[in-house]
Amino acid sequence: MFYRQTRKTPVMAALEILELIYHSTVRNVRQGHGNAVYGLLLNVFQTALLLLVFYFVMTLIGMRGTAIRGSYFLYMLSGIAVFMAHTKTMAAVAGAGASTSAMQLHGPMTTAVAIASAALGALYLQIVTLVVLIYGYDVMFERVTIDRPIPALGLVLLGWFYGLALGLVLLALRPWAPRGVAILQAIYMRASMFASGKMFVANSLSFTMLQFFDWNPLFHIIDQVRGFVFINYNPHHTNIPYPVWVTLVVLTIGLMGEFYTRRRASASWNK
């Protein structure tokens, strides 16, 4: 069969890639559930359930008094939103189509498109979930007021980007040690439940306790988010440059690892 190859301008090629990423993102969002609305509602339910668990745990152990003065809902959501965006994105990118997957057999598809669509699909679900929860609480209970919403959203995106970088590293390692990567991912997600600092703020910790959490970029991101959400909280022990630089370093390692794996991975490894 004859095939006529047409020349594409850089603009046409970029638009074709963006269209491919869009359709692949829609596929990723609808992959778990045939009904996209049901998948979105399930994600909202998971986040709301985590909020309830967080609330009862904080009440049970008597840590509600250590929360920032203001909306307790925003205090919980500011930590959980970043945590969910980070972990969901990491899991989505780590599970994206590798170079030996069946989807890569199709001509226009590339690993870059698969990674971008997985990350954007996770971001879409988390942002919509965040908007639904804030709007629902504002309508049903009390008015929600965020001091500086744009910088706060920017740090949520930083947590998402950090999850993308970690997921890329796991994706590069997965063909070499599938079971080891699954165990490593599970250990990290369990450790982040506590080490991310969702249940407390850095200003309330002693110097000794701070050393156990200061290494975690997610701890810095969540604490800085609360500094933008609440007008009466000023983070003294965390900063933004540290998670930014760690994210860039991890992203660079992930890109190099993915390139190395893509050049050497073989479909016969799993046979």
Secondary structure as UniProt FT lines:
FT   HELIX           10..31
FT   HELIX           36..60
FT   TURN            61..62
FT   HELIX           64..66
FT   HELIX           72..94
FT   TURN            99..100
FT   HELIX           102..105
FT   TURN            107..108
FT   HELIX           111..140
FT   HELIX           149..173
FT   TURN            174..176
FT   HELIX           178..195
FT   TURN            198..199
FT   HELIX           202..204
FT   HELIX           207..210
FT   TURN            211..215
FT   HELIX           217..229
FT   TURN            231..232
FT   HELIX           241..264
FT   HELIX           267..270
//
